[in-house]
Amino acid sequence: MALPDDQQESIVAILPLVGNRQTDDANWLGGLLSKLLVEHLLEARLPVMEYNRSAAYLVANKIPLPIIPQALERLQRDLSLQAVVHGRYVLDEESKMLGFRLLVEAPQ
């Protein structure tokens, strides 16, 4: 989704969520949850960066998750972001509960 020129600076990136387990399945689920959030926000016509672009930046620059403050500042600067949403999710398979902790980092 292309944004009008006057909205290019107010874009938000959603990073993959970090799960309560460090497995390939947990990483996949964290990425999927973030991608679904991006799609939902895009449907609401909010200025959100496509998920693959922010994920590709993390991979290309070898930025581990959870993201550290220095890497977060660099991400915001390099991609001209107004805000970055990142965080964690907890999946309790025994009780079938899913919880989120989302952080919105906006320099202003």
TAGI-V810979 format. One record per residue. N is the residue number from 1. RES is the residue in one letter. SS is DSSP state (helix for helix, strand for strand, loop for the rest). Layout:
# TAGI-V810979
n-><N & N>
res-><RES & RES>
ss-><SS & SS>
This chain:
# TAGI-V810979
n-><1 & 2 & 3 & 4 & 5 & 6 & 7 & 8 & 9 & 10 & 11 & 12 & 13 & 14 & 15 & 16 & 17 & 18 & 19 & 20 & 21 & 22 & 23 & 24 & 25 & 26 & 27 & 28 & 29 & 30 & 31 & 32 & 33 & 34 & 35 & 36 & 37 & 38 & 39 & 40 & 41 & 42 & 43 & 44 & 45 & 46 & 47 & 48 & 49 & 50 & 51 & 52 & 53 & 54 & 55 & 56 & 57 & 58 & 59 & 60 & 61 & 62 & 63 & 64 & 65 & 66 & 67 & 68 & 69 & 70 & 71 & 72 & 73 & 74 & 75 & 76 & 77 & 78 & 79 & 80 & 81 & 82 & 83 & 84 & 85 & 86 & 87 & 88 & 89 & 90 & 91 & 92 & 93 & 94 & 95 & 96 & 97 & 98 & 99 & 100 & 101 & 102 & 103 & 104 & 105 & 106 & 107 & 108>
res-><M & A & L & P & D & D & Q & Q & E & S & I & V & A & I & L & P & L & V & G & N & R & Q & T & D & D & A & N & W & L & G & G & L & L & S & K & L & L & V & E & H & L & L & E & A & R & L & P & V & M & E & Y & N & R & S & A & A & Y & L & V & A & N & K & I & P & L & P & I & I & P & Q & A & L & E & R & L & Q & R & D & L & S & L & Q & A & V & V & H & G & R & Y & V & L & D & E & E & S & K & M & L & G & F & R & L & L & V & E & A & P & Q>
ss-><loop & loop & loop & loop & helix & helix & helix & helix & helix & helix & loop & strand & strand & strand & loop & loop & loop & strand & loop & loop & loop & loop & loop & helix & helix & helix & helix & helix & helix & helix & helix & helix & helix & helix & helix & helix & helix & helix & helix & helix & helix & helix & helix & loop & loop & loop & loop & strand & loop & loop & helix & helix & helix & helix & helix & helix & helix & helix & helix & helix & loop & loop & loop & loop & loop & loop & loop & loop & helix & helix & helix & helix & helix & helix & helix & helix & helix & helix & loop & loop & loop & loop & strand & strand & strand & strand & strand & strand & strand & strand & strand & strand & loop & loop & loop & loop & strand & strand & strand & strand & strand & strand & strand & strand & strand & loop & loop & loop>
